[in-house]
Amino acid sequence: MKKITDVTLVVRYQYFKIRLINLIRLTEIIEALILSKMDSHWNHLFVPKIENSDNPSKTEEAFNLLFDSEIDDMNLVFEYTIWSSIFSTAYYFFENELTNTIKVLAKEYDKEAELEAMKDSGITLCQEFIKSHLDFEFPDQSKEWGEIKNYNRIRNCIAHSGGYINSKKIERYIDRKNSLERHDSGQIKLSKNFITECIEMIDSFLTKLAENLSLSESI
């Protein structure tokens, strides 16, 4: 089969990598902002009261307990809202990029009818279309694809179950990932490290796919 010549894929893959880099920067900015706000909160609200107290040591101990409780609450909001939002955005970018790829391929190789007739969706549609209708190798035996399938499960868990773990596969995945935890409430605890791993894994997968599509020299 001839090499891909559609410049659309090359440009979009380059743009996609920029978006991934920006997501990593966003996680770093958000984490630094949260830590800064917590320090500011402590300094402005609690420190003056401790200094003016008749018994500063006991007052500080009491405020420490209160502040720890506030930090726990902030962490819950942060982990379940911010990290899940960034993760879901990264996954959406990736799935959208794969979908765009097969649309370009279907048009270039006159396979639009075959694509339209397929009943799969999401990343499975992209995988099956390339494997069934095109003479390109889809890197679904790679470690990256194995991770991406787990990202798909976590994304669906966040979108449909509010992050509450609803699958044995997700439980096993969390157990072997240092960057993921299970909260006492039964929700997934995401982390900045997990988001960074996810973005790097997606980038690595698309690089392998681009090589198989003969795009790598242009990216």
Beta strands, then each sheet from edge to edge (+ up, - down):
strand 1: 181-182
strand 2: 188-189
sheet 1: 1+ 2-
end
